[in-house]
Structure formats: C-alpha cells, structure tokens
Amino acid sequence: MVARARRTAIVLTSTGVGIILCFGAIAWVERELDALNGAAIGIIPLIIGAGLFIDYRLQLRELDQLNPARP
C-alpha cells in the first residue's frame, strides 16, 4: 500500500511537471504568452503528487512507530 502511494505520487508529480514544461515550450516557440495559461493546468497534478509524497512519508513514520525493529 505504501509503495502504491509512492508510485502514484511520482506519476502525478511527473505529469504535472511535464504539462508545465510542454506549455512553457509551446509559449516559448510560438512567442505566445497566452499558452502559459495551459501550464496552470499542470499545477493540479503537481500539488496532488506533492501531497501524496507527504502522505507516503507520514505512512512510513507510522509504520516505524508500530514496528521499531524494522531495518
């Protein structure tokens, strides 16, 4: 379960960064600043992914507290 949260966080964060970079490149190539509005869409999966990373770290701490002998 913890590994699934980590993988989902990586995918969402990468998707958000990819969307932002894609629209940033389009705005740069086309010299059209309105294309940067599309980059704002990438903030949504980026922030969700960051939240899942935080959740992942909290889950690891809870598991360590429940099982301190875990290597």
PyMOL Python script that loads the backbone (N, CA, C, O; Angstrom):
from pymol import cmd

cmd.read_pdbstr("""\
ATOM      1  N   MET A   1       0.824  -1.202   0.000  1.00  0.00           N
ATOM      2  CA  MET A   1       0.000   0.000   0.000  1.00  0.00           C
ATOM      3  C   MET A   1       0.864   1.261   0.000  1.00  0.00           C
ATOM      4  O   MET A   1       0.559   2.229  -0.696  1.00  0.00           O
ATOM      5  N   VAL A   2       1.933   1.242   0.778  1.00  0.00           N
ATOM      6  CA  VAL A   2       2.807   2.404   0.853  1.00  0.00           C
ATOM      7  C   VAL A   2       3.530   2.607  -0.476  1.00  0.00           C
ATOM      8  O   VAL A   2       3.684   3.741  -0.929  1.00  0.00           O
ATOM      9  N   ALA A   3       3.972   1.520  -1.102  1.00  0.00           N
ATOM     10  CA  ALA A   3       4.667   1.617  -2.384  1.00  0.00           C
ATOM     11  C   ALA A   3       3.735   2.154  -3.465  1.00  0.00           C
ATOM     12  O   ALA A   3       4.170   2.889  -4.351  1.00  0.00           O
ATOM     13  N   ARG A   4       2.468   1.794  -3.396  1.00  0.00           N
ATOM     14  CA  ARG A   4       1.500   2.284  -4.381  1.00  0.00           C
ATOM     15  C   ARG A   4       1.327   3.797  -4.252  1.00  0.00           C
ATOM     16  O   ARG A   4       1.212   4.494  -5.260  1.00  0.00           O
ATOM     17  N   ALA A   5       1.308   4.308  -3.028  1.00  0.00           N
ATOM     18  CA  ALA A   5       1.189   5.754  -2.812  1.00  0.00           C
ATOM     19  C   ALA A   5       2.414   6.465  -3.367  1.00  0.00           C
ATOM     20  O   ALA A   5       2.302   7.542  -3.953  1.00  0.00           O
ATOM     21  N   ARG A   6       3.588   5.859  -3.180  1.00  0.00           N
ATOM     22  CA  ARG A   6       4.812   6.465  -3.703  1.00  0.00           C
ATOM     23  C   ARG A   6       4.805   6.498  -5.227  1.00  0.00           C
ATOM     24  O   ARG A   6       5.142   7.516  -5.832  1.00  0.00           O
ATOM     25  N   ARG A   7       4.420   5.381  -5.848  1.00  0.00           N
ATOM     26  CA  ARG A   7       4.362   5.336  -7.310  1.00  0.00           C
ATOM     27  C   ARG A   7       3.360   6.331  -7.871  1.00  0.00           C
ATOM     28  O   ARG A   7       3.640   7.008  -8.861  1.00  0.00           O
ATOM     29  N   THR A   8       2.200   6.422  -7.246  1.00  0.00           N
ATOM     30  CA  THR A   8       1.183   7.371  -7.695  1.00  0.00           C
ATOM     31  C   THR A   8       1.689   8.799  -7.563  1.00  0.00           C
ATOM     32  O   THR A   8       1.450   9.629  -8.440  1.00  0.00           O
ATOM     33  N   ALA A   9       2.389   9.087  -6.468  1.00  0.00           N
ATOM     34  CA  ALA A   9       2.950  10.426  -6.268  1.00  0.00           C
ATOM     35  C   ALA A   9       3.971  10.755  -7.344  1.00  0.00           C
ATOM     36  O   ALA A   9       3.998  11.877  -7.852  1.00  0.00           O
ATOM     37  N   ILE A  10       4.810   9.791  -7.696  1.00  0.00           N
ATOM     38  CA  ILE A  10       5.818  10.014  -8.738  1.00  0.00           C
ATOM     39  C   ILE A  10       5.155  10.284 -10.077  1.00  0.00           C
ATOM     40  O   ILE A  10       5.556  11.194 -10.801  1.00  0.00           O
ATOM     41  N   VAL A  11       4.137   9.490 -10.408  1.00  0.00           N
ATOM     42  CA  VAL A  11       3.448   9.656 -11.696  1.00  0.00           C
ATOM     43  C   VAL A  11       2.746  11.014 -11.757  1.00  0.00           C
ATOM     44  O   VAL A  11       2.862  11.721 -12.758  1.00  0.00           O
ATOM     45  N   LEU A  12       2.031  11.382 -10.717  1.00  0.00           N
ATOM     46  CA  LEU A  12       1.317  12.658 -10.723  1.00  0.00           C
ATOM     47  C   LEU A  12       2.270  13.848 -10.749  1.00  0.00           C
ATOM     48  O   LEU A  12       2.039  14.814 -11.477  1.00  0.00           O
ATOM     49  N   THR A  13       3.331  13.784  -9.964  1.00  0.00           N
ATOM     50  CA  THR A  13       4.295  14.876  -9.951  1.00  0.00           C
ATOM     51  C   THR A  13       4.966  15.013 -11.316  1.00  0.00           C
ATOM     52  O   THR A  13       5.123  16.123 -11.826  1.00  0.00           O
ATOM     53  N   SER A  14       5.358  13.896 -11.899  1.00  0.00           N
ATOM     54  CA  SER A  14       5.984  13.921 -13.225  1.00  0.00           C
ATOM     55  C   SER A  14       5.024  14.429 -14.286  1.00  0.00           C
ATOM     56  O   SER A  14       5.422  15.172 -15.183  1.00  0.00           O
ATOM     57  N   THR A  15       3.763  14.032 -14.190  1.00  0.00           N
ATOM     58  CA  THR A  15       2.758  14.511 -15.139  1.00  0.00           C
ATOM     59  C   THR A  15       2.604  16.028 -15.035  1.00  0.00           C
ATOM     60  O   THR A  15       2.566  16.725 -16.049  1.00  0.00           O
ATOM     61  N   GLY A  16       2.517  16.525 -13.825  1.00  0.00           N
ATOM     62  CA  GLY A  16       2.387  17.969 -13.627  1.00  0.00           C
ATOM     63  C   GLY A  16       3.570  18.733 -14.183  1.00  0.00           C
ATOM     64  O   GLY A  16       3.396  19.749 -14.857  1.00  0.00           O
ATOM     65  N   VAL A  17       4.777  18.250 -13.907  1.00  0.00           N
ATOM     66  CA  VAL A  17       5.978  18.907 -14.432  1.00  0.00           C
ATOM     67  C   VAL A  17       5.989  18.831 -15.958  1.00  0.00           C
ATOM     68  O   VAL A  17       6.341  19.804 -16.626  1.00  0.00           O
ATOM     69  N   GLY A  18       5.607  17.687 -16.507  1.00  0.00           N
ATOM     70  CA  GLY A  18       5.571  17.534 -17.962  1.00  0.00           C
ATOM     71  C   GLY A  18       4.593  18.484 -18.632  1.00  0.00           C
ATOM     72  O   GLY A  18       4.905  19.074 -19.666  1.00  0.00           O
ATOM     73  N   ILE A  19       3.420  18.632 -18.050  1.00  0.00           N
ATOM     74  CA  ILE A  19       2.421  19.556 -18.609  1.00  0.00           C
ATOM     75  C   ILE A  19       2.936  20.988 -18.564  1.00  0.00           C
ATOM     76  O   ILE A  19       2.813  21.734 -19.535  1.00  0.00           O
ATOM     77  N   ILE A  20       3.510  21.361 -17.436  1.00  0.00           N
ATOM     78  CA  ILE A  20       4.046  22.720 -17.298  1.00  0.00           C
ATOM     79  C   ILE A  20       5.153  22.972 -18.314  1.00  0.00           C
ATOM     80  O   ILE A  20       5.174  24.016 -18.966  1.00  0.00           O
ATOM     81  N   LEU A  21       6.077  22.017 -18.451  1.00  0.00           N
ATOM     82  CA  LEU A  21       7.163  22.177 -19.419  1.00  0.00           C
ATOM     83  C   LEU A  21       6.652  22.201 -20.857  1.00  0.00           C
ATOM     84  O   LEU A  21       7.160  22.960 -21.682  1.00  0.00           O
ATOM     85  N   CYS A  22       5.652  21.377 -21.160  1.00  0.00           N
ATOM     86  CA  CYS A  22       5.084  21.331 -22.510  1.00  0.00           C
ATOM     87  C   CYS A  22       4.491  22.685 -22.890  1.00  0.00           C
ATOM     88  O   CYS A  22       4.810  23.234 -23.944  1.00  0.00           O
ATOM     89  N   PHE A  23       3.634  23.215 -22.034  1.00  0.00           N
ATOM     90  CA  PHE A  23       3.016  24.503 -22.348  1.00  0.00           C
ATOM     91  C   PHE A  23       4.029  25.643 -22.300  1.00  0.00           C
ATOM     92  O   PHE A  23       3.895  26.625 -23.030  1.00  0.00           O
ATOM     93  N   GLY A  24       5.041  25.516 -21.445  1.00  0.00           N
ATOM     94  CA  GLY A  24       6.103  26.514 -21.427  1.00  0.00           C
ATOM     95  C   GLY A  24       6.890  26.512 -22.733  1.00  0.00           C
ATOM     96  O   GLY A  24       7.239  27.571 -23.255  1.00  0.00           O
ATOM     97  N   ALA A  25       7.168  25.321 -23.257  1.00  0.00           N
ATOM     98  CA  ALA A  25       7.880  25.223 -24.534  1.00  0.00           C
ATOM     99  C   ALA A  25       7.029  25.758 -25.678  1.00  0.00           C
ATOM    100  O   ALA A  25       7.538  26.437 -26.571  1.00  0.00           O
ATOM    101  N   ILE A  26       5.739  25.454 -25.652  1.00  0.00           N
ATOM    102  CA  ILE A  26       4.838  25.972 -26.692  1.00  0.00           C
ATOM    103  C   ILE A  26       4.818  27.501 -26.650  1.00  0.00           C
ATOM    104  O   ILE A  26       4.885  28.150 -27.693  1.00  0.00           O
ATOM    105  N   ALA A  27       4.728  28.071 -25.460  1.00  0.00           N
ATOM    106  CA  ALA A  27       4.710  29.528 -25.330  1.00  0.00           C
ATOM    107  C   ALA A  27       6.019  30.132 -25.819  1.00  0.00           C
ATOM    108  O   ALA A  27       6.018  31.201 -26.429  1.00  0.00           O
ATOM    109  N   TRP A  28       7.139  29.455 -25.556  1.00  0.00           N
ATOM    110  CA  TRP A  28       8.433  29.971 -25.969  1.00  0.00           C
ATOM    111  C   TRP A  28       8.602  29.899 -27.493  1.00  0.00           C
ATOM    112  O   TRP A  28       9.051  30.860 -28.119  1.00  0.00           O
ATOM    113  N   VAL A  29       8.238  28.749 -28.086  1.00  0.00           N
ATOM    114  CA  VAL A  29       8.394  28.566 -29.533  1.00  0.00           C
ATOM    115  C   VAL A  29       7.447  29.469 -30.311  1.00  0.00           C
ATOM    116  O   VAL A  29       7.843  30.102 -31.289  1.00  0.00           O
ATOM    117  N   GLU A  30       6.217  29.522 -29.877  1.00  0.00           N
ATOM    118  CA  GLU A  30       5.206  30.301 -30.594  1.00  0.00           C
ATOM    119  C   GLU A  30       5.240  31.789 -30.236  1.00  0.00           C
ATOM    120  O   GLU A  30       4.573  32.602 -30.876  1.00  0.00           O
ATOM    121  N   ARG A  31       6.015  32.138 -29.217  1.00  0.00           N
ATOM    122  CA  ARG A  31       6.072  33.525 -28.736  1.00  0.00           C
ATOM    123  C   ARG A  31       4.665  34.036 -28.379  1.00  0.00           C
ATOM    124  O   ARG A  31       4.306  35.185 -28.636  1.00  0.00           O
ATOM    125  N   GLU A  32       3.898  33.131 -27.781  1.00  0.00           N
ATOM    126  CA  GLU A  32       2.511  33.435 -27.412  1.00  0.00           C
ATOM    127  C   GLU A  32       2.357  33.191 -25.914  1.00  0.00           C
ATOM    128  O   GLU A  32       2.287  32.043 -25.474  1.00  0.00           O
ATOM    129  N   LEU A  33       2.304  34.259 -25.138  1.00  0.00           N
ATOM    130  CA  LEU A  33       2.238  34.130 -23.687  1.00  0.00           C
ATOM    131  C   LEU A  33       0.914  33.541 -23.207  1.00  0.00           C
ATOM    132  O   LEU A  33       0.838  33.027 -22.091  1.00  0.00           O
ATOM    133  N   ASP A  34      -0.128  33.609 -24.033  1.00  0.00           N
ATOM    134  CA  ASP A  34      -1.407  33.016 -23.633  1.00  0.00           C
ATOM    135  C   ASP A  34      -1.314  31.498 -23.474  1.00  0.00           C
ATOM    136  O   ASP A  34      -2.120  30.892 -22.769  1.00  0.00           O
ATOM    137  N   ALA A  35      -0.341  30.898 -24.121  1.00  0.00           N
ATOM    138  CA  ALA A  35      -0.158  29.441 -23.981  1.00  0.00           C
ATOM    139  C   ALA A  35       0.257  29.067 -22.569  1.00  0.00           C
ATOM    140  O   ALA A  35       0.087  27.921 -22.153  1.00  0.00           O
ATOM    141  N   LEU A  36       0.799  30.023 -21.832  1.00  0.00           N
ATOM    142  CA  LEU A  36       1.181  29.740 -20.445  1.00  0.00           C
ATOM    143  C   LEU A  36      -0.032  29.472 -19.559  1.00  0.00           C
ATOM    144  O   LEU A  36       0.104  28.906 -18.474  1.00  0.00           O
ATOM    145  N   ASN A  37      -1.201  29.873 -20.010  1.00  0.00           N
ATOM    146  CA  ASN A  37      -2.413  29.558 -19.245  1.00  0.00           C
ATOM    147  C   ASN A  37      -2.605  28.051 -19.138  1.00  0.00           C
ATOM    148  O   ASN A  37      -3.114  27.557 -18.132  1.00  0.00           O
ATOM    149  N   GLY A  38      -2.206  27.333 -20.160  1.00  0.00           N
ATOM    150  CA  GLY A  38      -2.299  25.873 -20.121  1.00  0.00           C
ATOM    151  C   GLY A  38      -1.358  25.270 -19.101  1.00  0.00           C
ATOM    152  O   GLY A  38      -1.640  24.206 -18.550  1.00  0.00           O
ATOM    153  N   ALA A  39      -0.234  25.940 -18.839  1.00  0.00           N
ATOM    154  CA  ALA A  39       0.718  25.437 -17.848  1.00  0.00           C
ATOM    155  C   ALA A  39       0.104  25.417 -16.453  1.00  0.00           C
ATOM    156  O   ALA A  39       0.509  24.624 -15.603  1.00  0.00           O
ATOM    157  N   ALA A  40      -0.855  26.276 -16.223  1.00  0.00           N
ATOM    158  CA  ALA A  40      -1.509  26.301 -14.913  1.00  0.00           C
ATOM    159  C   ALA A  40      -2.236  24.993 -14.630  1.00  0.00           C
ATOM    160  O   ALA A  40      -2.399  24.608 -13.472  1.00  0.00           O
ATOM    161  N   ILE A  41      -2.672  24.311 -15.681  1.00  0.00           N
ATOM    162  CA  ILE A  41      -3.338  23.018 -15.505  1.00  0.00           C
ATOM    163  C   ILE A  41      -2.383  22.004 -14.876  1.00  0.00           C
ATOM    164  O   ILE A  41      -2.807  21.133 -14.117  1.00  0.00           O
ATOM    165  N   GLY A  42      -1.104  22.122 -15.192  1.00  0.00           N
ATOM    166  CA  GLY A  42      -0.116  21.205 -14.635  1.00  0.00           C
ATOM    167  C   GLY A  42       0.093  21.350 -13.142  1.00  0.00           C
ATOM    168  O   GLY A  42       0.646  20.455 -12.503  1.00  0.00           O
ATOM    169  N   ILE A  43      -0.341  22.468 -12.579  1.00  0.00           N
ATOM    170  CA  ILE A  43      -0.183  22.665 -11.139  1.00  0.00           C
ATOM    171  C   ILE A  43      -1.048  21.688 -10.350  1.00  0.00           C
ATOM    172  O   ILE A  43      -0.685  21.280  -9.247  1.00  0.00           O
ATOM    173  N   ILE A  44      -2.192  21.316 -10.917  1.00  0.00           N
ATOM    174  CA  ILE A  44      -3.118  20.433 -10.195  1.00  0.00           C
ATOM    175  C   ILE A  44      -2.485  19.070  -9.902  1.00  0.00           C
ATOM    176  O   ILE A  44      -2.409  18.695  -8.732  1.00  0.00           O
ATOM    177  N   PRO A  45      -2.023  18.301 -10.913  1.00  0.00           N
ATOM    178  CA  PRO A  45      -1.403  17.019 -10.572  1.00  0.00           C
ATOM    179  C   PRO A  45      -0.093  17.175  -9.807  1.00  0.00           C
ATOM    180  O   PRO A  45       0.284  16.297  -9.030  1.00  0.00           O
ATOM    181  N   LEU A  46       0.600  18.287 -10.025  1.00  0.00           N
ATOM    182  CA  LEU A  46       1.844  18.530  -9.301  1.00  0.00           C
ATOM    183  C   LEU A  46       1.588  18.636  -7.799  1.00  0.00           C
ATOM    184  O   LEU A  46       2.293  18.015  -7.004  1.00  0.00           O
ATOM    185  N   ILE A  47       0.592  19.410  -7.414  1.00  0.00           N
ATOM    186  CA  ILE A  47       0.273  19.583  -5.996  1.00  0.00           C
ATOM    187  C   ILE A  47      -0.308  18.301  -5.395  1.00  0.00           C
ATOM    188  O   ILE A  47      -0.004  17.964  -4.251  1.00  0.00           O
ATOM    189  N   ILE A  48      -1.138  17.589  -6.153  1.00  0.00           N
ATOM    190  CA  ILE A  48      -1.674  16.313  -5.652  1.00  0.00           C
ATOM    191  C   ILE A  48      -0.535  15.326  -5.422  1.00  0.00           C
ATOM    192  O   ILE A  48      -0.503  14.629  -4.408  1.00  0.00           O
ATOM    193  N   GLY A  49       0.406  15.273  -6.374  1.00  0.00           N
ATOM    194  CA  GLY A  49       1.566  14.391  -6.210  1.00  0.00           C
ATOM    195  C   GLY A  49       2.399  14.763  -5.000  1.00  0.00           C
ATOM    196  O   GLY A  49       2.873  13.884  -4.280  1.00  0.00           O
ATOM    197  N   ALA A  50       2.584  16.053  -4.767  1.00  0.00           N
ATOM    198  CA  ALA A  50       3.332  16.502  -3.586  1.00  0.00           C
ATOM    199  C   ALA A  50       2.607  16.088  -2.306  1.00  0.00           C
ATOM    200  O   ALA A  50       3.239  15.671  -1.335  1.00  0.00           O
ATOM    201  N   GLY A  51       1.287  16.206  -2.310  1.00  0.00           N
ATOM    202  CA  GLY A  51       0.509  15.767  -1.147  1.00  0.00           C
ATOM    203  C   GLY A  51       0.642  14.279  -0.900  1.00  0.00           C
ATOM    204  O   GLY A  51       0.707  13.840   0.248  1.00  0.00           O
ATOM    205  N   LEU A  52       0.683  13.500  -1.968  1.00  0.00           N
ATOM    206  CA  LEU A  52       0.860  12.052  -1.813  1.00  0.00           C
ATOM    207  C   LEU A  52       2.254  11.703  -1.310  1.00  0.00           C
ATOM    208  O   LEU A  52       2.416  10.739  -0.563  1.00  0.00           O
ATOM    209  N   PHE A  53       3.278  12.484  -1.714  1.00  0.00           N
ATOM    210  CA  PHE A  53       4.616  12.281  -1.164  1.00  0.00           C
ATOM    211  C   PHE A  53       4.616  12.526   0.346  1.00  0.00           C
ATOM    212  O   PHE A  53       5.232  11.778   1.104  1.00  0.00           O
ATOM    213  N   ILE A  54       3.924  13.573   0.769  1.00  0.00           N
ATOM    214  CA  ILE A  54       3.826  13.856   2.204  1.00  0.00           C
ATOM    215  C   ILE A  54       3.108  12.719   2.915  1.00  0.00           C
ATOM    216  O   ILE A  54       3.539  12.282   3.982  1.00  0.00           O
ATOM    217  N   ASP A  55       2.014  12.237   2.330  1.00  0.00           N
ATOM    218  CA  ASP A  55       1.282  11.109   2.904  1.00  0.00           C
ATOM    219  C   ASP A  55       2.165   9.865   2.983  1.00  0.00           C
ATOM    220  O   ASP A  55       2.121   9.134   3.972  1.00  0.00           O
ATOM    221  N   TYR A  56       2.953   9.626   1.960  1.00  0.00           N
ATOM    222  CA  TYR A  56       3.866   8.482   1.928  1.00  0.00           C
ATOM    223  C   TYR A  56       4.855   8.553   3.094  1.00  0.00           C
ATOM    224  O   TYR A  56       5.083   7.564   3.791  1.00  0.00           O
ATOM    225  N   ARG A  57       5.436   9.741   3.293  1.00  0.00           N
ATOM    226  CA  ARG A  57       6.395   9.902   4.396  1.00  0.00           C
ATOM    227  C   ARG A  57       5.721   9.704   5.754  1.00  0.00           C
ATOM    228  O   ARG A  57       6.308   9.112   6.660  1.00  0.00           O
ATOM    229  N   LEU A  58       4.488  10.199   5.894  1.00  0.00           N
ATOM    230  CA  LEU A  58       3.757  10.008   7.154  1.00  0.00           C
ATOM    231  C   LEU A  58       3.443   8.536   7.393  1.00  0.00           C
ATOM    232  O   LEU A  58       3.520   8.060   8.526  1.00  0.00           O
ATOM    233  N   GLN A  59       3.090   7.813   6.333  1.00  0.00           N
ATOM    234  CA  GLN A  59       2.823   6.380   6.474  1.00  0.00           C
ATOM    235  C   GLN A  59       4.078   5.630   6.910  1.00  0.00           C
ATOM    236  O   GLN A  59       4.006   4.720   7.736  1.00  0.00           O
ATOM    237  N   LEU A  60       5.230   6.011   6.353  1.00  0.00           N
ATOM    238  CA  LEU A  60       6.476   5.361   6.765  1.00  0.00           C
ATOM    239  C   LEU A  60       6.778   5.611   8.231  1.00  0.00           C
ATOM    240  O   LEU A  60       7.216   4.705   8.941  1.00  0.00           O
ATOM    241  N   ARG A  61       6.546   6.838   8.691  1.00  0.00           N
ATOM    242  CA  ARG A  61       6.773   7.144  10.112  1.00  0.00           C
ATOM    243  C   ARG A  61       5.863   6.322  11.011  1.00  0.00           C
ATOM    244  O   ARG A  61       6.292   5.812  12.046  1.00  0.00           O
ATOM    245  N   GLU A  62       4.596   6.198  10.605  1.00  0.00           N
ATOM    246  CA  GLU A  62       3.655   5.407  11.400  1.00  0.00           C
ATOM    247  C   GLU A  62       4.073   3.946  11.443  1.00  0.00           C
ATOM    248  O   GLU A  62       3.981   3.306  12.490  1.00  0.00           O
ATOM    249  N   LEU A  63       4.532   3.413  10.316  1.00  0.00           N
ATOM    250  CA  LEU A  63       4.995   2.024  10.307  1.00  0.00           C
ATOM    251  C   LEU A  63       6.221   1.845  11.182  1.00  0.00           C
ATOM    252  O   LEU A  63       6.351   0.819  11.850  1.00  0.00           O
ATOM    253  N   ASP A  64       7.123   2.818  11.197  1.00  0.00           N
ATOM    254  CA  ASP A  64       8.302   2.743  12.053  1.00  0.00           C
ATOM    255  C   ASP A  64       7.925   2.787  13.533  1.00  0.00           C
ATOM    256  O   ASP A  64       8.555   2.125  14.358  1.00  0.00           O
ATOM    257  N   GLN A  65       6.900   3.567  13.864  1.00  0.00           N
ATOM    258  CA  GLN A  65       6.462   3.634  15.266  1.00  0.00           C
ATOM    259  C   GLN A  65       5.799   2.329  15.690  1.00  0.00           C
ATOM    260  O   GLN A  65       5.947   1.904  16.836  1.00  0.00           O
ATOM    261  N   LEU A  66       5.065   1.686  14.772  1.00  0.00           N
ATOM    262  CA  LEU A  66       4.411   0.430  15.103  1.00  0.00           C
ATOM    263  C   LEU A  66       5.397  -0.741  15.171  1.00  0.00           C
ATOM    264  O   LEU A  66       5.188  -1.687  15.931  1.00  0.00           O
ATOM    265  N   ASN A  67       6.456  -0.675  14.387  1.00  0.00           N
ATOM    266  CA  ASN A  67       7.411  -1.762  14.311  1.00  0.00           C
ATOM    267  C   ASN A  67       8.829  -1.189  14.368  1.00  0.00           C
ATOM    268  O   ASN A  67       9.474  -1.059  13.328  1.00  0.00           O
ATOM    269  N   PRO A  68       9.324  -0.846  15.551  1.00  0.00           N
ATOM    270  CA  PRO A  68      10.639  -0.210  15.661  1.00  0.00           C
ATOM    271  C   PRO A  68      11.789  -1.125  15.276  1.00  0.00           C
ATOM    272  O   PRO A  68      12.884  -0.628  15.013  1.00  0.00           O
ATOM    273  N   ALA A  69      11.593  -2.448  15.230  1.00  0.00           N
ATOM    274  CA  ALA A  69      12.666  -3.378  14.886  1.00  0.00           C
ATOM    275  C   ALA A  69      12.862  -3.514  13.391  1.00  0.00           C
ATOM    276  O   ALA A  69      13.734  -4.259  12.943  1.00  0.00           O
ATOM    277  N   ARG A  70      12.065  -2.809  12.618  1.00  0.00           N
ATOM    278  CA  ARG A  70      12.166  -2.871  11.147  1.00  0.00           C
ATOM    279  C   ARG A  70      13.477  -2.252  10.682  1.00  0.00           C
ATOM    280  O   ARG A  70      13.799  -1.133  11.080  1.00  0.00           O
ATOM    281  N   PRO A  71      14.251  -2.963   9.839  1.00  0.00           N
ATOM    282  CA  PRO A  71      15.551  -2.426   9.403  1.00  0.00           C
ATOM    283  C   PRO A  71      15.402  -1.288   8.430  1.00  0.00           C
ATOM    284  O   PRO A  71      16.401  -0.732   7.973  1.00  0.00           O
TER     285      PRO A  71
END
""", "prot")
cmd.dss("prot")
cmd.show_as("cartoon", "prot")
cmd.util.cbc("prot")
cmd.orient("prot")
